[in-house]
Amino acid sequence: MLVSLYDEIIDSILHIIDRLDLSVEKEKSDDENNDGTATTDPVFGMQPVKPMDFQIFYNLVDFCQDLLPDQSPELFQKWIFRFLYDIIATSTKYPLVSGIYRFATFVMNICLKLDYFKSNRSEAITRDGIEMMEIDINENEQVTAVCSLVRRFAHEVLSRQKQYRDDLLVSCLQFIISLPSECIDYDFADYVPAIQ
């Protein structure tokens, strides 16, 4: 029962995210703010096309951050790839929404809590002294796929975040800091400037 409820919650969250319009547009002003100053901040002067969708999205982010990492995180394991894939696809569509990077950060935190990326996952697992089934090869393939997905996304975030400011920059940096060592390319040249 708990598993079915949890699965339905996650599926509903992903469905809601997919249906929201998180696009932004330049504020329409009557030259009152046009003082000739230029900015490199891509969010400056932008406003949501549908403010209510943004409100729903950020409430959903807060709900997930408060609930999912602490309530049966092991149930989230089978959702990691799909959740990250959908969040990354949303990030490609709406790169200026900080909540997307907050979603990715809390997924990384759950992965760390579950030791999801530990390389020796083919050994038998024991729980309370009872030996469980060996982890299937498909799960190892999924871990590899998630790691590859996270690496590519991390490189995208590193290149994007150079022009971000405020909450958007903080959200991106929190994601980069939350990356497990297994998902970091050992060419640290990209990571060091982002954290400085």
Buried (B, 14 or more C-beta within 10 A) or exposed (E): EEEEEBBEBBEEBBEEBEEBBBBBEEEEEEEEEEEEEEEEEBBBBBEBEBEEBBEBBBEBBEEBBEEBBEEEBEBBBBBBBBBBBBBBEBBEEBBBBBBBBBBBBBBBBBBBEBEBBEEEBEEEEEEEEEEEEEBEEEBEEBBEBBBEBBBEBBBBBBEBBEEBBEEBBBBBBBBBEBBBEBBBEEEEEBBEEBEE
